[in-house]
Amino acid sequence: MSSTTDYEYRPRTSSGRIANFVDTRAGVSPMVKEFGRKIFPDHWTFMFGEVALYSFVILLLSGTFLAFWFDPTMTSLEYDGSYVPMQGVEMSGAYASTLHISFDIRGGLFLRQLHHWSALMFVMALSVHMLRVFFTGAFRRPRELNWVVGCVLFLLAIVAGFSGYSLPDDVLSGNGLRIADAMLKAIPVVGTYMSMFMFGGEFPGLAIIGRLYIAHVLIIPALILVMIVVHLFMVVVHKHTQYPGPGRTENNVVGFPVGPVYAAKAGGFFFIVFGLLATLAATTTINAVWNYGPYDPSPVQAGSQPDFYMGFPDGALRLMPGSWPFSWEVSIFGWAVPLAILLPLLPIGLLFVAMFAYPWIERWVTKDNRVHNVLDRPRNAPFRTGIGAAAVAFYAVQMMAASSDLIATHFHVGLNDVTYWLRAAYFLGPILAFIIARRMCLALQRKDREIVLHGRESGRIQALPHGEFVEVHEPLDEYKRYRLVNFEDMEVQPARANAKGKVTGTEKLRGRLSSWYFEDRVAPVTPKELDAAHGHHEDHTREVVAAGSHQAQLDK
């Protein structure tokens, strides 16, 4: 008869016994051990993605609270709540429940404002995070699909924000829905049917609030959660990108493990974000719907504008001329096509298409299909940085145009003058932003090259034997020098003939774009150039020392 010895681990505490029970049944410890050893680099720019994640968590928590009391109906009723100026006013159930949450539910106004501020923070942090990914080239292979996931997240965040601030059914949100209805109806052939389906009849209909509510609290959050899980899964699979530095290669990650260092820092950072948003919610009023009144299709409120992330379509429509230099409505096969609405939206659609496709566009132009785990400094990719600056300028001009009337009233200038200047900036702004950003990157690259070869200016002036005065340059330490010289020297890839010996038109276009990308590139300092420059500086230093200069300062 054989006997076995029981070596099973027996925890002493009750919490330990519960954890051991779950682990032996579910096998959690191998996953926790594997994930806990994942290394994440430590850099302040990576925090924007964390801020977006934490803001979304706060959005879910505050939104769950609000969902208990919000009534997503458009049924008309007479308000009899605590807010005296609105008593006896006829309004929808959605607007009445919003007032009820704000004035009758303990902590309701705070949670409403926390939810709104969290939404703004979520979209802002997500936008900055995507800009960081774009400017540093973190979208390159193998992370192209993760970039697409980020773009989908951005669009979902915009739709979530639009559906959220449309729910109170006040004058401000109603005007936003009116604009959305006009955009839908401008689509040829199917636009009217899409509007009728969305609103449940002619605008404003009787079903839009209920449908937006289901989308806002169920469909869109579920899609965002799926996208976040897919995004984090890809981050774990592909490992995290890192900035160039000593010891950092395409095959390793230098940083801190998830547990306990990174987990502790992330937990503390979550409470910092929560505290900041709670402070804003408690001290700064946002979306004071009681000042707007219930929605009525007849009035249009002056000074109305959407949240910043929805300003670009509104601003584009404001910049479009109404009837100058000719009528912008054309008839195609008997269908009226309002170009005054479609034309401003077309560049926005093209911008989003280019945003989704850019990883493949850049790979096609540069013929660079390598794996990239080390990021670029934005200055070392001048053309890409210029494109990003142009896109930001394009968006910024439209966002400012959405506030053109407020700009005119606050700065006491004519509304037409503001519109004319913004129209000029709409076309010239992206071009100027591209040129300025690209030239700044090239200038910074040349400055880095000068610093590597000749050292940093010390501010100390020395006299040479023949009477010349020169400034002593201090050599860089190895870490800073490595950061300035460690980047790829991307060369122009000219158009090449195919297997049949023919250069196609597409290949000619690619070669022309490649020359635009890299024609003014600044090559990194080579070891030979560095040795020659340092040898020259050593001879120069000996010459200064022989002239009786400050030996102690030079040695230091």
Sequence and secondary structure as in RCSB ss.txt:
>XXXX:A:sequence
MSSTTDYEYRPRTSSGRIANFVDTRAGVSPMVKEFGRKIFPDHWTFMFGEVALYSFVILLLSGTFLAFWFDPTMT
SLEYDGSYVPMQGVEMSGAYASTLHISFDIRGGLFLRQLHHWSALMFVMALSVHMLRVFFTGAFRRPRELNWVVG
CVLFLLAIVAGFSGYSLPDDVLSGNGLRIADAMLKAIPVVGTYMSMFMFGGEFPGLAIIGRLYIAHVLIIPALIL
VMIVVHLFMVVVHKHTQYPGPGRTENNVVGFPVGPVYAAKAGGFFFIVFGLLATLAATTTINAVWNYGPYDPSPV
QAGSQPDFYMGFPDGALRLMPGSWPFSWEVSIFGWAVPLAILLPLLPIGLLFVAMFAYPWIERWVTKDNRVHNVL
DRPRNAPFRTGIGAAAVAFYAVQMMAASSDLIATHFHVGLNDVTYWLRAAYFLGPILAFIIARRMCLALQRKDRE
IVLHGRESGRIQALPHGEFVEVHEPLDEYKRYRLVNFEDMEVQPARANAKGKVTGTEKLRGRLSSWYFEDRVAPV
TPKELDAAHGHHEDHTREVVAAGSHQAQLDK
>XXXX:A:secstr
           SSHHHHHHHHHHHHH HHHHHHHHHT EE   GGGHHHHHHHHHHHHHHHHHHHHHTT      
EEE  SS GGGTT EEEHHHHHHHHHHHTSTTHHHHHHHHHHHHHHHHHHHHHHHHHHHHTTTTSTT HHHHHHH
HHHHHHHHHHHHHHHHTT BHHHHHHHHHHHHHHHTSTTTHHHHHHHHHTSSTT SSHHHHHHHIIIIIHHHHHH
HHHHHHHHHHHHH   B   TT  TT   SEEIIIIIHHHHHHHHHHHHHHHHHHHHHS    GGGT B  SS  
 TT    GGGHHHHHHHHHS SSSSS  EEEETTEEEEHHHHHHHHHHHHHHHHHHHHHHHHHHHHT  S   B 
  GGG HHHHHHHHHHHHHHHHHHHHTTHHHHHHHTT  HHHHHHHHHHHHHHHHHHHHHHHHHHHHHHHHHHHH
HHHH EEEEEEEE TTS EEEEEE   HHHHHHHH S           TTS   HHHHHHHHHHHHHHTT     
 HHHHHHHHHHHHHHHHHHHHTT  HHHHH 
